[in-house]
Amino acid sequence: MAAAAPASSAKEVLPAPLTAASEPPPLFDGTTRPAWYKEKLYPENKVPALEHNNQVKGESLDLVKYIDSNFEGPSLLPDDAAKKQFAEELLAYTDEFNKAAYSSIVCKEDASTETVAALDKIEAALGKFSDGPFFLGQFSLVDIAYVPFIERFQIFFSNLKNYDITAGRPNLQKFIEEVNKIDAYTQTKQDPQFLLEHTKKRLGVPSLKHDNKIIGESLDLIKYMDSHFEGPKLTSDDPEKQRLAEELLGYSDTFNRAMVAALISKGGVTAEAVDALDKIDSSLSKFDDGPFFLGKLSLVDIAYVPFIDGFQIFFTNIKNYDITRGRVNIRRFIEEMNMIDAFTQTKQDPQVLLALTKKKLGV
């Protein structure tokens, strides 16, 4: 009988202990994570996370609250009972506010009534206390939660929707001015033009001047080029395929809103996002003469693929959710699109996209 193999004496190599004087460890940059991070530290595989007193805390707001209550330093929440209650109300409203704003950015129309109402609510909240320009008068956790989004919305709405979120909202204007006087905040800001160009590229905001006309909106532009310039047609002559094409093009805003709303929500993937993905998977099986929406490559594929490609990256890394799982048609669609050089040559590095999107969404 063979002797039992001796137990392995190999020890796991762990990072060196950290002290208050330690340099920040080069563990990862927030875009790629070592396997041990998910396996042994934070199963949600999100950043940031904090291990303290044998507890692991995640979610940015929960983490800041924990640090505020467990470590020394100026408190980020006031002692005043009314302000504490208002702080909880505003922190609970962050998801709804972000959904309302992002849904307008990704759709074709102007700022929606939901977005305007959300901004008006923020304006009113900033006027509740008179002892300072911030949500609770003095600077607090609530300001930390809102300012990254408000800053970006000001840039995006001004440039993409020609809408000034501070017009008629003096409290919001004052808030932005005052928070930009805080060095700890301004040192974390990205270049506005870089943020704008990245967002425009992701949303697809090109334009074309032809015959003294300016055509904007990606889909309108592609339709115009398809009908005014020579080359293979991007639309089908089949009436049934034409009907499905119009239906799917009309659905693109709804699809994107459902997906973005799920990304910025705190919980798991929403039922609306699951339904939207299932609808796309079903649509991809309508015709059997190819792996694309209308069988052969068409305008519909060009409209959807930048978003589907991006959502695959974002949901995998932010929500730990594979959008192709159980959806064989979406999986094949992505595989086939990635065999087309004209598409792959326009793609950005996935890790760069992920890092920028996480910073934009605050996750």
C-alpha positions as CSV (number, residue, x, y, z in Angstrom):
1,M,0.0,0.0,0.0
2,A,1.5,3.4,-1.0
3,A,2.3,5.8,1.7
4,A,0.1,8.9,1.9
5,A,1.5,12.0,0.3
6,P,2.9,14.4,2.9
7,A,0.8,17.5,3.5
8,S,1.9,20.5,1.5
9,S,4.0,23.0,3.6
10,A,3.6,25.8,1.0
11,K,2.3,29.0,2.5
12,E,0.1,31.4,0.7
13,V,1.9,34.7,-0.1
14,L,-0.1,37.6,1.3
15,P,0.4,41.3,1.0
16,A,2.5,42.9,3.7
17,P,0.6,44.3,6.7
18,L,-0.3,48.0,6.3
19,T,0.2,50.7,8.9
20,A,-0.9,54.3,8.9
21,A,2.5,55.3,7.4
22,S,2.4,52.7,4.6
23,E,2.5,53.7,1.0
24,P,-0.7,52.7,-0.9
25,P,-0.2,49.1,-2.1
26,P,-0.1,48.5,-5.9
27,L,-2.7,45.7,-5.6
28,F,-4.9,46.8,-8.6
29,D,-6.1,49.9,-10.3
30,G,-9.9,49.2,-9.9
31,T,-10.2,47.8,-13.4
32,T,-8.6,44.4,-13.0
33,R,-8.8,42.5,-9.8
34,P,-6.7,39.6,-8.5
35,A,-8.6,36.3,-7.9
36,W,-8.1,36.5,-4.2
37,Y,-10.0,39.8,-4.0
38,K,-13.3,38.1,-4.8
39,E,-12.5,34.7,-3.2
40,K,-11.2,36.0,0.1
41,L,-12.1,39.6,0.6
42,Y,-15.3,40.7,-1.1
43,P,-17.5,38.2,-2.9
44,E,-19.4,40.9,-4.7
45,N,-16.1,41.7,-6.5
46,K,-16.8,45.5,-6.4
47,V,-14.5,48.3,-5.5
48,P,-14.0,50.0,-3.1
49,A,-14.1,47.6,-0.2
50,L,-12.7,47.8,3.4
51,E,-11.8,45.1,5.8
52,H,-11.8,46.2,9.4
53,N,-12.4,44.3,12.7
54,N,-13.0,41.0,10.7
55,Q,-15.8,42.7,8.7
56,V,-15.8,43.6,5.0
57,K,-17.7,46.6,3.9
58,G,-18.6,47.6,0.4
59,E,-20.8,50.0,-1.5
60,S,-19.4,53.5,-1.5
61,L,-22.0,55.2,0.8
62,D,-22.1,52.3,3.3
63,L,-18.3,52.4,3.4
64,V,-18.1,56.1,4.0
65,K,-20.7,55.9,6.8
66,Y,-18.7,53.1,8.4
67,I,-15.4,55.1,8.3
68,D,-17.2,58.1,9.7
69,S,-18.6,56.3,12.7
70,N,-15.5,54.1,13.4
71,F,-12.5,56.3,12.9
72,E,-11.4,59.6,14.4
73,G,-11.8,62.9,12.5
74,P,-14.4,65.5,11.7
75,S,-17.8,63.8,11.5
76,L,-19.5,63.8,8.1
77,L,-23.0,63.8,9.6
78,P,-24.4,66.4,12.0
79,D,-25.8,65.8,15.5
80,D,-28.9,67.7,14.7
81,A,-31.9,65.3,14.6
82,A,-33.7,67.1,11.8
83,K,-30.6,67.2,9.6
84,K,-29.9,63.5,10.3
85,Q,-33.4,62.6,9.2
86,F,-33.1,64.7,6.0
87,A,-29.7,63.2,5.3
88,E,-31.2,59.7,5.3
89,E,-34.0,60.8,3.0
90,L,-31.5,62.3,0.5
91,L,-29.2,59.3,0.6
92,A,-32.1,57.0,-0.1
93,Y,-33.0,59.2,-3.1
94,T,-29.7,59.0,-4.9
95,D,-30.6,56.0,-7.1
96,E,-33.9,57.6,-8.2
97,F,-32.1,60.9,-9.0
98,N,-29.4,59.2,-11.0
99,K,-31.9,57.1,-12.9
100,A,-34.0,60.1,-13.8
101,A,-30.9,62.0,-15.1
102,Y,-29.2,59.2,-17.0
103,S,-32.4,58.1,-18.7
104,S,-32.6,61.6,-20.4
105,I,-29.0,61.4,-21.4
106,V,-29.3,58.1,-23.3
107,C,-32.6,59.0,-25.0
108,K,-33.0,61.1,-28.1
109,E,-35.4,63.6,-26.6
110,D,-34.7,66.8,-24.6
111,A,-34.5,66.7,-20.8
112,S,-37.5,64.7,-19.7
113,T,-40.1,65.9,-17.2
114,E,-38.7,63.3,-14.7
115,T,-35.2,64.8,-15.0
116,V,-36.5,68.4,-14.5
117,A,-38.5,67.3,-11.5
118,A,-35.5,65.5,-10.0
119,L,-33.3,68.6,-10.5
120,D,-36.0,70.8,-8.9
121,K,-36.1,68.4,-5.9
122,I,-32.3,68.8,-5.5
123,E,-32.7,72.6,-5.8
124,A,-35.4,72.6,-3.1
125,A,-33.3,70.3,-0.8
126,L,-30.3,72.7,-1.1
127,G,-32.5,75.5,0.3
128,K,-33.8,73.6,3.3
129,F,-31.1,74.9,5.8
130,S,-29.7,78.4,5.8
131,D,-26.4,77.9,7.6
132,G,-24.4,77.0,4.5
133,P,-24.6,76.2,0.8
134,F,-24.6,72.5,1.1
135,F,-27.4,70.0,1.6
136,L,-27.3,70.1,5.4
137,G,-26.0,73.6,5.5
138,Q,-22.4,72.5,6.3
139,F,-20.5,70.0,4.2
140,S,-21.5,66.4,4.9
141,L,-21.8,62.9,3.6
142,V,-24.8,63.9,1.5
143,D,-22.6,66.3,-0.6
144,I,-20.0,63.5,-1.1
145,A,-22.8,61.2,-2.4
146,Y,-24.2,63.7,-4.9
147,V,-21.4,65.9,-6.2
148,P,-19.7,63.5,-8.6
149,F,-23.1,62.9,-10.4
150,I,-24.2,66.6,-10.4
151,E,-20.8,67.6,-11.8
152,R,-21.1,65.2,-14.7
153,F,-24.7,66.0,-15.3
154,Q,-23.9,69.6,-15.6
155,I,-21.3,68.8,-18.3
156,F,-23.4,66.2,-20.2
157,F,-26.7,68.1,-20.2
158,S,-25.0,71.4,-21.3
159,N,-23.2,69.8,-24.2
160,L,-25.5,66.9,-25.2
161,K,-28.9,68.4,-24.6
162,N,-28.1,72.1,-24.6
163,Y,-29.7,72.3,-21.2
164,D,-28.2,74.2,-18.3
165,I,-29.1,72.3,-15.1
166,T,-28.4,75.4,-13.0
167,A,-30.7,77.8,-14.9
168,G,-33.3,79.0,-12.5
169,R,-31.7,76.9,-9.8
170,P,-29.5,79.4,-7.7
171,N,-29.0,76.9,-4.9
172,L,-27.6,74.3,-7.3
173,Q,-25.4,76.9,-8.9
174,K,-24.0,78.0,-5.5
175,F,-23.5,74.4,-4.4
176,I,-21.3,73.6,-7.5
177,E,-19.3,76.8,-7.0
178,E,-18.7,76.1,-3.3
179,V,-17.8,72.4,-3.7
180,N,-15.2,73.4,-6.3
181,K,-13.4,75.5,-3.7
182,I,-12.6,72.3,-1.8
183,D,-9.2,71.0,-2.8
184,A,-9.9,67.4,-1.7
185,Y,-12.7,67.3,-4.3
186,T,-11.1,69.2,-7.2
187,Q,-8.0,67.0,-7.0
188,T,-10.2,63.9,-7.8
189,K,-12.0,65.5,-10.8
190,Q,-11.3,64.4,-14.4
191,D,-10.9,66.8,-17.3
192,P,-14.4,67.9,-18.4
193,Q,-13.6,67.6,-22.1
194,F,-12.2,64.1,-21.6
195,L,-15.4,63.0,-19.8
196,L,-17.6,64.6,-22.4
197,E,-15.8,63.1,-25.4
198,H,-15.8,59.7,-23.8
199,T,-19.5,59.9,-23.1
200,K,-20.3,61.2,-26.5
201,K,-18.4,58.3,-28.0
202,R,-20.3,55.8,-25.9
203,L,-23.6,57.4,-26.8
204,G,-22.8,58.0,-30.4
205,V,-23.1,61.7,-31.1
206,P,-21.7,62.3,-34.6
207,S,-23.0,64.8,-37.2
208,L,-22.8,65.2,-41.0
209,K,-23.2,68.3,-43.2
210,H,-24.4,67.4,-46.7
211,D,-26.4,69.5,-49.3
212,N,-26.5,72.4,-46.9
213,K,-28.2,70.2,-44.2
214,I,-26.8,69.1,-40.9
215,I,-27.8,65.6,-39.9
216,G,-27.3,64.5,-36.3
217,E,-28.4,61.5,-34.2
218,S,-26.5,58.3,-35.1
219,L,-29.5,56.4,-36.5
220,D,-30.8,59.3,-38.5
221,L,-27.3,59.9,-39.9
222,I,-26.9,56.3,-40.9
223,K,-30.3,56.2,-42.6
224,Y,-29.5,59.4,-44.5
225,M,-26.1,57.9,-45.7
226,D,-27.8,54.6,-46.6
227,S,-30.3,56.4,-48.9
228,H,-28.0,59.1,-50.3
229,F,-24.7,57.4,-50.9
230,E,-23.7,54.4,-53.0
231,G,-22.7,51.0,-51.3
232,P,-24.4,47.9,-49.9
233,K,-27.8,48.7,-48.4
234,L,-28.1,48.6,-44.6
235,T,-31.9,48.1,-44.8
236,S,-33.9,45.1,-46.2
237,D,-36.4,45.1,-49.0
238,D,-38.4,42.4,-47.2
239,P,-41.6,44.1,-45.7
240,E,-41.5,41.8,-42.7
241,K,-37.9,42.6,-41.9
242,Q,-38.6,46.3,-42.5
243,R,-41.4,46.2,-39.9
244,L,-39.2,44.4,-37.3
245,A,-36.4,46.9,-38.1
246,E,-38.6,49.9,-37.3
247,E,-39.9,48.2,-34.2
248,L,-36.4,47.5,-32.9
249,L,-35.1,50.9,-33.7
250,G,-38.0,52.4,-31.9
251,Y,-37.2,50.2,-28.9
252,S,-33.6,51.2,-28.6
253,D,-34.2,54.0,-26.1
254,T,-36.3,51.8,-23.9
255,F,-33.7,49.1,-23.9
256,N,-30.9,51.5,-23.0
257,R,-32.8,53.1,-20.2
258,A,-33.6,49.8,-18.6
259,M,-30.0,48.7,-18.8
260,V,-28.5,51.9,-17.5
261,A,-31.1,52.1,-14.6
262,A,-30.0,48.6,-13.6
263,L,-26.3,49.5,-13.6
264,I,-26.8,52.5,-11.3
265,S,-29.1,50.8,-8.9
266,K,-27.7,49.3,-5.7
267,G,-29.3,45.9,-5.9
268,G,-29.0,43.1,-8.3
269,V,-30.0,43.2,-12.0
270,T,-33.6,44.6,-12.2
271,A,-36.5,42.7,-13.7
272,E,-36.8,45.4,-16.3
273,A,-33.2,44.8,-17.5
274,V,-33.8,41.0,-17.6
275,D,-36.9,41.5,-19.7
276,A,-35.1,43.9,-22.0
277,L,-32.3,41.4,-22.6
278,D,-34.8,38.5,-23.1
279,K,-36.6,40.6,-25.7
280,I,-33.3,41.2,-27.6
281,D,-32.4,37.5,-27.4
282,S,-35.9,36.6,-28.8
283,S,-35.6,39.2,-31.6
284,L,-32.3,37.8,-32.7
285,S,-34.0,34.5,-33.5
286,K,-36.8,35.9,-35.6
287,F,-35.0,35.2,-38.9
288,D,-32.9,32.1,-39.6
289,D,-30.8,33.4,-42.5
290,G,-28.0,34.8,-40.3
291,P,-27.0,35.6,-36.7
292,F,-28.1,39.2,-36.8
293,F,-31.4,41.0,-36.0
294,L,-32.7,40.8,-39.6
295,G,-30.6,37.7,-40.5
296,K,-28.0,39.6,-42.4
297,L,-26.1,42.6,-41.0
298,S,-28.3,45.7,-41.1
299,L,-28.8,49.1,-39.6
300,V,-30.4,47.5,-36.5
301,D,-27.2,45.7,-35.6
302,I,-25.2,49.0,-36.0
303,A,-27.7,50.7,-33.7
304,Y,-27.5,48.0,-30.9
305,V,-24.0,46.6,-30.9
306,P,-22.1,49.4,-29.2
307,F,-24.5,49.3,-26.3
308,I,-24.7,45.5,-26.1
309,D,-20.9,45.3,-26.2
310,G,-20.6,47.9,-23.5
311,F,-23.3,46.3,-21.3
312,Q,-21.6,42.9,-21.5
313,I,-18.5,44.5,-20.0
314,F,-20.3,46.6,-17.4
315,F,-22.7,44.0,-16.1
316,T,-20.0,41.3,-15.8
317,N,-17.7,43.5,-13.8
318,I,-20.2,45.8,-11.9
319,K,-23.1,43.4,-11.3
320,N,-21.3,40.1,-11.7
321,Y,-24.0,39.2,-14.2
322,D,-23.4,37.6,-17.6
323,I,-25.9,39.0,-20.1
324,T,-25.3,36.1,-22.5
325,R,-26.0,33.4,-20.0
326,G,-29.0,31.4,-21.2
327,R,-29.2,33.8,-24.2
328,V,-27.5,31.9,-27.0
329,N,-28.6,34.4,-29.7
330,I,-27.0,37.3,-27.9
331,R,-23.8,35.3,-27.4
332,R,-23.6,34.4,-31.1
333,F,-24.5,38.0,-32.1
334,I,-21.5,39.3,-30.1
335,E,-19.2,36.6,-31.5
336,E,-20.2,37.4,-35.1
337,M,-19.9,41.1,-34.7
338,N,-16.4,40.7,-33.3
339,M,-15.4,39.0,-36.5
340,I,-16.2,42.2,-38.5
341,D,-13.0,44.4,-38.7
342,A,-15.0,47.6,-39.3
343,F,-16.6,47.1,-35.9
344,T,-13.6,45.9,-33.9
345,Q,-11.4,48.8,-35.2
346,T,-13.8,51.2,-33.5
347,K,-13.8,49.5,-30.1
348,Q,-12.1,51.0,-27.1
349,D,-10.1,49.1,-24.6
350,P,-12.6,47.2,-22.3
351,Q,-10.6,48.0,-19.1
352,V,-10.4,51.7,-19.9
353,L,-14.2,51.8,-20.6
354,L,-14.9,49.9,-17.4
355,A,-12.8,52.2,-15.3
356,L,-14.3,55.4,-16.7
357,T,-17.8,54.0,-16.4
358,K,-17.3,53.0,-12.8
359,K,-16.0,56.4,-12.0
360,K,-18.9,58.0,-13.8
361,L,-21.5,55.9,-12.0
362,G,-19.7,56.1,-8.7
363,V,-19.4,52.3,-8.2
